[in-house]
Amino acid sequence: MRFIIRPAQSSDCDCLLAMIHGIAEYHNVLKEMKINVQELRDDGFGEKAAFECLLAELAPEQEGEQGRPVGYILFFFGYSMTAGRMVNVENLYVHSEFRGRGIGTRLMSEAVKLALAKGCRELKFIAVDWNRVTTDWLQGLGVRDQTQASMWHCFELDEAAMRWLAETQGGGRAASGGALGPDGEWPSQTPP
């Protein structure tokens, strides 16, 4: 079975969102999904695209199924204080019936080619620790687990915590010399 890799287009957003829902369901975060097809179109294919996406689909000779999307890789570019230009892979997904055929590796390879062409020197990819299939596969590609190797941890603020920080810390304790307590929390107010 042959497949092709191509840049995703705005018209692919319905099937792209369905695959994003597939990976969210696998990770038990489907209820946390906030994006919709229109946001995906605007954010990835508008004038100021926030991400790039490659789509894997069955090759034209697959009678009756040609053009069927079977996987995707979604990534965006950033900057690293140590490496300079870098790429962050947000999602890599292949439908379960097509796994083990090299599609994920090809998607990753094509994204890396694009990143290298843009001068990137580093790729970051986050995977949950219970997903041993993915973490083992990534290590097989030469990806280092920085959580263990360098003691780096990945932190994030959700929208509610971002709003709390923006609204309560702009001119409060941080500006007046306040400090975090021994438990890493602000002594009086804490985020939601």
Accessible surface in RSA format (square Angstrom, percent):
REM  Atomic radii and reference values for relative SASA: ProtOr
REM  Chains: A
REM  Algorithm: Lee & Richards
REM  Probe-radius: 1.40
REM  Slices: 20
REM RES _ NUM      All-atoms   Total-Side   Main-Chain    Non-polar    All polar
REM                ABS   REL    ABS   REL    ABS   REL    ABS   REL    ABS   REL
RES MET A   1   126.05  65.3  51.44  34.0  74.61 177.6  57.74  49.1  68.30  90.5
RES ARG A   2   138.87  58.3 135.89  69.3   2.98   7.1  66.91  91.5  71.96  43.6
RES PHE A   3    27.59  13.8  20.15  12.5   7.44  19.4  20.15  12.2   7.44  21.3
RES ILE A   4    58.24  33.1  56.66  42.2   1.57   3.8  58.24  41.9   0.00   0.0
RES ILE A   5    31.06  17.7   4.63   3.5  26.43  63.7   4.63   3.3  26.43  71.7
RES ARG A   6    53.59  22.5  51.83  26.4   1.76   4.2  32.99  45.1  20.60  12.5
RES PRO A   7    93.04  67.8  92.65  84.5   0.40   1.4  92.65  76.5   0.40   2.5
RES ALA A   8     9.88   9.1   0.00   0.0   9.88  22.5   0.00   0.0   9.88  26.2
RES GLN A   9   100.46  56.2  97.45  71.2   3.01   7.2  28.81  61.3  71.65  54.3
RES SER A  10    44.45  37.6  41.79  55.8   2.66   6.1  29.70  63.2  14.76  20.7
RES SER A  11    89.28  75.4  58.52  78.1  30.76  70.8  52.58 112.0  36.70  51.4
RES ASP A  12    14.83  10.4  13.31  13.2   1.52   3.6   1.52   3.6  13.31  13.3
RES CYS A  13     0.01   0.0   0.00   0.0   0.01   0.0   0.00   0.0   0.01   0.0
RES ASP A  14    90.05  63.1  82.24  81.9   7.81  18.5  32.75  77.1  57.30  57.1
RES CYS A  15    41.52  31.4  34.11  38.0   7.41  17.4  34.09  86.4   7.43   8.0
RES LEU A  16     0.00   0.0   0.00   0.0   0.00   0.0   0.00   0.0   0.00   0.0
RES LEU A  17    17.36   9.7  17.36  12.4   0.00   0.0  17.36  12.2   0.00   0.0
RES ALA A  18    62.98  57.9  48.20  74.4  14.79  33.6  53.58  75.5   9.41  24.9
RES MET A  19     3.99   2.1   2.97   2.0   1.02   2.4   3.99   3.4   0.00   0.0
RES ILE A  20    11.11   6.3  11.11   8.3   0.00   0.0  11.11   8.0   0.00   0.0
RES HIS A  21    67.23  36.7  66.73  46.4   0.49   1.3  43.38  44.7  23.85  27.7
RES GLY A  22    21.54  26.6   0.00   N/A  21.54  26.6  16.07  44.1   5.47  12.2
RES ILE A  23    22.61  12.9  22.59  16.8   0.02   0.1  22.59  16.3   0.02   0.1
RES ALA A  24     4.81   4.4   2.65   4.1   2.15   4.9   4.81   6.8   0.00   0.0
RES GLU A  25   111.76  64.2 105.24  79.6   6.53  15.5  28.24  54.6  83.52  68.2
RES TYR A  26   107.44  50.2  90.51  51.5  16.93  44.0  77.01  57.9  30.43  37.5
RES HIS A  27    45.47  24.9  35.47  24.7  10.01  25.6  23.90  24.6  21.58  25.1
RES ASN A  28   129.66  89.4  99.47  96.1  30.19  72.7  34.03  81.9  95.64  92.4
RES VAL A  29    55.86  36.8  54.40  49.3   1.46   3.5  55.40  48.1   0.47   1.3
RES LEU A  30    73.06  40.7  65.10  46.6   7.96  20.0  65.10  45.7   7.96  21.4
RES LYS A  31   210.77 102.8 173.23 106.3  37.54  89.4 125.03 112.5  85.74  91.3
RES GLU A  32   115.75  66.5 102.06  77.2  13.70  32.6  44.60  86.3  71.15  58.1
RES MET A  33    52.94  27.4  25.90  17.1  27.04  64.4  12.84  10.9  40.10  53.1
RES LYS A  34   156.11  76.2 126.58  77.7  29.53  70.3  96.97  87.3  59.14  63.0
RES ILE A  35    67.38  38.3  57.56  42.9   9.82  23.7  57.63  41.5   9.75  26.5
RES ASN A  36    75.05  51.8  74.38  71.9   0.67   1.6  33.19  79.9  41.85  40.5
RES VAL A  37    33.11  21.8  31.83  28.8   1.27   3.1  31.83  27.7   1.27   3.4
RES GLN A  38   100.62  56.3  98.30  71.8   2.33   5.5  50.82 108.2  49.80  37.8
RES GLU A  39    72.74  41.8  71.90  54.4   0.84   2.0  25.38  49.1  47.36  38.7
RES LEU A  40     7.33   4.1   5.62   4.0   1.71   4.3   7.28   5.1   0.04   0.1
RES ARG A  41    67.33  28.3  64.95  33.1   2.39   5.7  22.61  30.9  44.72  27.1
RES ASP A  42    80.69  56.5  68.24  67.9  12.45  29.4  25.57  60.2  55.12  55.0
RES ASP A  43    66.34  46.5  63.99  63.7   2.35   5.6  10.17  23.9  56.17  56.0
RES GLY A  44     7.93   9.8   0.00   N/A   7.93   9.8   0.00   0.0   7.93  17.8
RES PHE A  45    61.61  30.8  27.18  16.8  34.43  89.6  33.31  20.2  28.30  81.0
RES GLY A  46    33.72  41.6   0.00   N/A  33.72  41.6  23.26  63.8  10.47  23.4
RES GLU A  47   175.32 100.7 129.60  98.0  45.72 108.9  61.26 118.5 114.06  93.1
RES LYS A  48   181.10  88.3 155.48  95.4  25.62  61.0 105.74  95.2  75.35  80.3
RES ALA A  49    56.31  51.8  25.20  38.9  31.11  70.8  25.20  35.5  31.11  82.4
RES ALA A  50    67.72  62.3  44.88  69.3  22.84  52.0  55.61  78.3  12.11  32.1
RES PHE A  51    21.03  10.5  16.78  10.4   4.26  11.1  19.82  12.0   1.21   3.5
RES GLU A  52    57.36  32.9  52.39  39.6   4.97  11.8  30.54  59.1  26.81  21.9
RES CYS A  53     7.60   5.8   0.05   0.1   7.56  17.8   0.05   0.1   7.56   8.1
RES LEU A  54     9.66   5.4   9.66   6.9   0.00   0.0   9.66   6.8   0.00   0.0
RES LEU A  55     0.00   0.0   0.00   0.0   0.00   0.0   0.00   0.0   0.00   0.0
RES ALA A  56     0.00   0.0   0.00   0.0   0.00   0.0   0.00   0.0   0.00   0.0
RES GLU A  57    17.73  10.2  17.73  13.4   0.00   0.0   0.00   0.0  17.73  14.5
RES LEU A  58     1.60   0.9   0.80   0.6   0.80   2.0   0.80   0.6   0.80   2.2
RES ALA A  59     0.00   0.0   0.00   0.0   0.00   0.0   0.00   0.0   0.00   0.0
RES PRO A  60    94.72  69.0  81.21  74.0  13.51  49.1  82.15  67.8  12.58  78.2
RES GLU A  61    97.59  56.0  66.76  50.5  30.83  73.4  65.59 126.9  32.01  26.1
RES GLN A  62    33.20  18.6  28.41  20.8   4.80  11.4   8.47  18.0  24.74  18.8
RES GLU A  63   169.92  97.6 140.77 106.5  29.15  69.4  57.58 111.4 112.34  91.7
RES GLY A  64    71.83  88.6   0.00   N/A  71.83  88.6  38.84 106.6  32.99  73.9
RES GLU A  65    73.46  42.2  67.90  51.4   5.56  13.2  30.33  58.7  43.13  35.2
RES GLN A  66   100.30  56.1  80.42  58.8  19.88  47.3  25.23  53.7  75.07  56.9
RES GLY A  67    34.44  42.5   0.00   N/A  34.44  42.5  21.52  59.1  12.92  28.9
RES ARG A  68    78.98  33.2  72.92  37.2   6.06  14.4  32.18  44.0  46.80  28.4
RES PRO A  69    31.99  23.3  29.26  26.7   2.73   9.9  29.26  24.2   2.73  17.0
RES VAL A  70     0.00   0.0   0.00   0.0   0.00   0.0   0.00   0.0   0.00   0.0
RES GLY A  71     0.00   0.0   0.00   N/A   0.00   0.0   0.00   0.0   0.00   0.0
RES TYR A  72     0.00   0.0   0.00   0.0   0.00   0.0   0.00   0.0   0.00   0.0
RES ILE A  73     0.00   0.0   0.00   0.0   0.00   0.0   0.00   0.0   0.00   0.0
RES LEU A  74    14.78   8.2  14.78  10.6   0.00   0.0  14.78  10.4   0.00   0.0
RES PHE A  75     0.20   0.1   0.20   0.1   0.00   0.0   0.20   0.1   0.00   0.0
RES PHE A  76    74.48  37.3  73.31  45.4   1.17   3.0  74.48  45.2   0.00   0.0
RES PHE A  77    66.05  33.0  39.83  24.7  26.23  68.2  40.18  24.4  25.88  74.1
RES GLY A  78    30.47  37.6   0.00   N/A  30.47  37.6  24.31  66.7   6.16  13.8
RES TYR A  79   170.28  79.5 139.55  79.4  30.73  80.0  98.24  73.8  72.04  88.8
RES SER A  80    12.62  10.7   6.47   8.6   6.15  14.2   6.87  14.6   5.75   8.1
RES MET A  81   170.65  88.4 124.46  82.4  46.19 110.0  95.10  80.9  75.55 100.1
RES THR A  82   112.15  79.8  74.00  75.0  38.15  90.9  66.62  89.5  45.53  68.8
RES ALA A  83    15.37  14.1  10.65  16.4   4.72  10.7  15.24  21.5   0.13   0.3
RES GLY A  84    10.35  12.8   0.00   N/A  10.35  12.8   7.69  21.1   2.66   6.0
RES ARG A  85   142.63  59.9 139.67  71.2   2.96   7.1  24.19  33.1 118.44  71.8
RES MET A  86     8.33   4.3   8.16   5.4   0.17   0.4   2.52   2.1   5.81   7.7
RES VAL A  87     1.87   1.2   1.87   1.7   0.00   0.0   1.87   1.6   0.00   0.0
RES ASN A  88    32.20  22.2  32.20  31.1   0.00   0.0   4.71  11.3  27.50  26.6
RES VAL A  89     7.72   5.1   0.00   0.0   7.72  18.6   0.00   0.0   7.72  20.9
RES GLU A  90   100.81  57.9  84.17  63.7  16.64  39.6  18.23  35.3  82.57  67.4
RES ASN A  91    28.03  19.3  26.21  25.3   1.82   4.4   1.82   4.4  26.21  25.3
RES LEU A  92    26.87  15.0  10.28   7.4  16.59  41.7  10.28   7.2  16.59  44.6
RES TYR A  93    28.53  13.3  25.17  14.3   3.36   8.7   9.42   7.1  19.11  23.6
RES VAL A  94    14.07   9.3  10.51   9.5   3.56   8.6  10.51   9.1   3.56   9.6
RES HIS A  95    47.95  26.2  47.95  33.3   0.00   0.0  26.93  27.8  21.02  24.5
RES SER A  96    78.95  66.7  62.53  83.4  16.42  37.8  31.78  67.7  47.16  66.1
RES GLU A  97    96.72  55.5  76.10  57.6  20.62  49.1  48.18  93.2  48.54  39.6
RES PHE A  98     7.82   3.9   7.72   4.8   0.10   0.2   7.72   4.7   0.10   0.3
RES ARG A  99   121.04  50.8 100.59  51.3  20.45  48.7  53.96  73.7  67.08  40.7
RES GLY A 100    86.58 106.8   0.00   N/A  86.58 106.8  42.17 115.7  44.40  99.4
RES ARG A 101   118.50  49.8  91.09  46.4  27.41  65.3  42.12  57.6  76.38  46.3
RES GLY A 102    36.19  44.6   0.00   N/A  36.19  44.6  29.05  79.7   7.15  16.0
RES ILE A 103     4.31   2.5   2.65   2.0   1.67   4.0   2.65   1.9   1.67   4.5
RES GLY A 104    14.35  17.7   0.00   N/A  14.35  17.7   9.23  25.3   5.11  11.5
RES THR A 105    55.36  39.4  54.19  54.9   1.17   2.8  42.72  57.4  12.63  19.1
RES ARG A 106    97.51  40.9  96.96  49.4   0.55   1.3  44.25  60.5  53.25  32.3
RES LEU A 107     0.00   0.0   0.00   0.0   0.00   0.0   0.00   0.0   0.00   0.0
RES MET A 108    11.18   5.8  11.18   7.4   0.00   0.0  10.55   9.0   0.63   0.8
RES SER A 109    44.01  37.2  36.81  49.1   7.21  16.6  22.92  48.8  21.10  29.6
RES GLU A 110    43.20  24.8  42.95  32.5   0.25   0.6   5.86  11.3  37.34  30.5
RES ALA A 111     0.51   0.5   0.35   0.5   0.15   0.4   0.51   0.7   0.00   0.0
RES VAL A 112    50.83  33.4  50.78  46.0   0.04   0.1  50.83  44.2   0.00   0.0
RES LYS A 113   118.21  57.7 111.21  68.2   7.01  16.7  74.89  67.4  43.32  46.1
RES LEU A 114    65.79  36.6  64.49  46.1   1.30   3.3  65.50  46.0   0.29   0.8
RES ALA A 115     3.78   3.5   3.78   5.8   0.00   0.0   3.78   5.3   0.00   0.0
RES LEU A 116   115.05  64.1  99.09  70.9  15.97  40.1  99.43  69.8  15.62  42.0
RES ALA A 117    90.40  83.1  45.55  70.3  44.85 102.0  58.51  82.4  31.89  84.5
RES LYS A 118    94.03  45.9  81.74  50.2  12.29  29.3  61.60  55.4  32.43  34.5
RES GLY A 119    41.81  51.6   0.00   N/A  41.81  51.6  32.03  87.9   9.79  21.9
RES CYS A 120     8.30   6.3   3.45   3.9   4.85  11.4   1.86   4.7   6.44   6.9
RES ARG A 121   186.46  78.3 149.82  76.4  36.64  87.2  52.54  71.8 133.93  81.2
RES GLU A 122    55.05  31.6  42.55  32.2  12.50  29.8  23.80  46.0  31.25  25.5
RES LEU A 123    48.87  27.2  24.51  17.5  24.36  61.2  24.51  17.2  24.36  65.6
RES LYS A 124    97.79  47.7  93.35  57.3   4.44  10.6  52.73  47.5  45.07  48.0
RES PHE A 125    40.01  20.0  12.39   7.7  27.63  71.9  13.18   8.0  26.84  76.8
RES ILE A 126   123.29  70.2 104.38  77.8  18.91  45.6 107.52  77.4  15.78  42.8
RES ALA A 127    34.69  31.9   5.33   8.2  29.36  66.8  11.23  15.8  23.46  62.1
RES VAL A 128    55.61  36.6  48.35  43.8   7.26  17.5  54.59  47.4   1.02   2.8
RES ASP A 129   118.34  82.9 105.22 104.7  13.13  31.0  45.11 106.2  73.23  73.0
RES TRP A 130   130.26  52.3 106.13  51.4  24.13  56.7  96.35  51.4  33.91  55.0
RES ASN A 131    11.59   8.0   9.79   9.5   1.80   4.3   1.82   4.4   9.77   9.4
RES ARG A 132   135.66  57.0 133.25  67.9   2.40   5.7  62.87  85.9  72.78  44.1
RES VAL A 133   122.48  80.6 115.12 104.2   7.36  17.7 120.17 104.4   2.31   6.3
RES THR A 134    33.56  23.9  31.16  31.6   2.40   5.7  14.55  19.5  19.01  28.7
RES THR A 135    20.99  14.9  20.01  20.3   0.98   2.3  20.90  28.1   0.08   0.1
RES ASP A 136    75.48  52.9  65.34  65.0  10.15  24.0  28.93  68.1  46.55  46.4
RES TRP A 137    72.76  29.2  62.71  30.4  10.05  23.6  61.28  32.7  11.48  18.6
RES LEU A 138     9.56   5.3   9.56   6.8   0.00   0.0   9.56   6.7   0.00   0.0
RES GLN A 139    85.99  48.1  69.61  50.9  16.38  39.0  27.12  57.7  58.87  44.7
RES GLY A 140    69.78  86.0   0.00   N/A  69.78  86.0  36.59 100.4  33.18  74.3
RES LEU A 141    73.13  40.7  38.15  27.3  34.98  87.9  43.04  30.2  30.09  81.0
RES GLY A 142    60.19  74.2   0.00   N/A  60.19  74.2  37.20 102.1  22.99  51.5
RES VAL A 143    47.73  31.4  37.22  33.7  10.51  25.3  42.83  37.2   4.89  13.3
RES ARG A 144   173.55  72.9 155.33  79.2  18.22  43.4  61.13  83.5 112.42  68.1
RES ASP A 145    53.24  37.3  40.12  39.9  13.12  31.0  19.80  46.6  33.43  33.3
RES GLN A 146    64.30  36.0  60.33  44.1   3.97   9.4  38.54  82.0  25.76  19.5
RES THR A 147    71.09  50.6  65.90  66.8   5.18  12.4  38.16  51.3  32.92  49.8
RES GLN A 148   138.77  77.6 117.73  86.0  21.04  50.1  42.04  89.5  96.73  73.4
RES ALA A 149    70.92  65.2  29.06  44.8  41.86  95.2  40.67  57.3  30.25  80.1
RES SER A 150    50.49  42.7  27.23  36.3  23.26  53.6  15.26  32.5  35.23  49.4
RES MET A 151   144.18  74.7 128.22  84.9  15.96  38.0 110.36  93.8  33.82  44.8
RES TRP A 152   151.76  60.9 147.98  71.6   3.78   8.9 133.36  71.1  18.40  29.9
RES HIS A 153   113.44  62.0  91.53  63.6  21.91  56.1  60.33  62.2  53.11  61.8
RES CYS A 154    86.17  65.2  48.95  54.6  37.22  87.5  33.73  85.5  52.44  56.5
RES PHE A 155   177.02  88.6 147.15  91.1  29.87  77.7 150.72  91.4  26.30  75.3
RES GLU A 156   159.20  91.4 123.89  93.7  35.32  84.1  51.91 100.4 107.30  87.6
RES LEU A 157    97.88  54.5  77.62  55.5  20.26  50.9  78.51  55.1  19.37  52.1
RES ASP A 158    88.85  62.2  77.15  76.8  11.69  27.7  39.11  92.0  49.74  49.6
RES GLU A 159    88.96  51.1  81.77  61.9   7.19  17.1  36.26  70.1  52.71  43.0
RES ALA A 160    53.43  49.1  42.81  66.1  10.62  24.2  48.53  68.3   4.90  13.0
RES ALA A 161    14.14  13.0  13.80  21.3   0.34   0.8  13.80  19.4   0.34   0.9
RES MET A 162   109.47  56.7 104.05  68.9   5.41  12.9  85.66  72.8  23.81  31.5
RES ARG A 163   134.37  56.4 132.20  67.4   2.18   5.2  42.22  57.7  92.16  55.9
RES TRP A 164    35.69  14.3  30.80  14.9   4.89  11.5  30.65  16.3   5.04   8.2
RES LEU A 165    75.79  42.2  73.58  52.6   2.22   5.6  73.58  51.7   2.22   6.0
RES ALA A 166    76.81  70.6  48.50  74.8  28.31  64.4  59.85  84.3  16.96  44.9
RES GLU A 167   134.06  77.0  98.36  74.4  35.70  85.0  44.60  86.3  89.46  73.0
RES THR A 168    44.53  31.7  28.02  28.4  16.51  39.4  34.37  46.2  10.16  15.4
RES GLN A 169    14.49   8.1   7.93   5.8   6.55  15.6   8.10  17.2   6.38   4.8
RES GLY A 170    65.57  80.9   0.00   N/A  65.57  80.9  38.55 105.8  27.03  60.5
RES GLY A 171    67.10  82.8   0.00   N/A  67.10  82.8  31.76  87.2  35.34  79.1
RES GLY A 172    29.45  36.3   0.00   N/A  29.45  36.3  27.52  75.5   1.92   4.3
RES ARG A 173    53.43  22.4  50.33  25.7   3.11   7.4  38.78  53.0  14.65   8.9
RES ALA A 174    56.72  52.2  34.22  52.8  22.50  51.2  36.96  52.1  19.76  52.3
RES ALA A 175    77.05  70.8  33.61  51.9  43.44  98.8  46.45  65.4  30.60  81.1
RES SER A 176    94.03  79.5  54.21  72.4  39.82  91.7  52.67 112.2  41.36  57.9
RES GLY A 177    64.26  79.2   0.00   N/A  64.26  79.2  35.84  98.3  28.42  63.7
RES GLY A 178    33.28  41.0   0.00   N/A  33.28  41.0  18.34  50.3  14.94  33.5
RES ALA A 179    70.05  64.4  56.32  86.9  13.73  31.2  60.72  85.5   9.33  24.7
RES LEU A 180   103.06  57.4  79.47  56.9  23.60  59.3  79.47  55.8  23.60  63.5
RES GLY A 181    17.73  21.9   0.00   N/A  17.73  21.9  11.45  31.4   6.28  14.1
RES PRO A 182   154.17 112.4 107.50  98.0  46.67 169.6 121.90 100.6  32.27 200.5
RES ASP A 183   112.10  78.5  76.68  76.3  35.42  83.8  49.32 116.1  62.79  62.6
RES GLY A 184    44.61  55.0   0.00   N/A  44.61  55.0  26.67  73.2  17.95  40.2
RES GLU A 185    76.03  43.7  73.88  55.9   2.15   5.1  25.72  49.7  50.31  41.1
RES TRP A 186    40.08  16.1  37.25  18.0   2.84   6.7  28.79  15.3  11.30  18.3
RES PRO A 187    98.65  71.9  57.67  52.6  40.98 148.9  68.24  56.3  30.41 189.0
RES SER A 188    90.43  76.4  55.80  74.5  34.63  79.8  49.76 106.0  40.67  57.0
RES GLN A 189    87.76  49.1  83.61  61.1   4.15   9.9  28.83  61.4  58.94  44.7
RES THR A 190    78.60  55.9  60.80  61.6  17.81  42.4  31.31  42.0  47.30  71.5
RES PRO A 191    51.16  37.3  37.37  34.1  13.78  50.1  37.37  30.9  13.78  85.7
RES PRO A 192   118.33  86.2  47.40  43.2  70.93 257.8  89.79  74.1  28.55 177.4
END  Absolute sums over single chains surface
CHAIN  1 A    12581.5       9517.1       3064.4       7081.8       5499.7
END  Absolute sums over all chains
TOTAL         12581.5       9517.1       3064.4       7081.8       5499.7
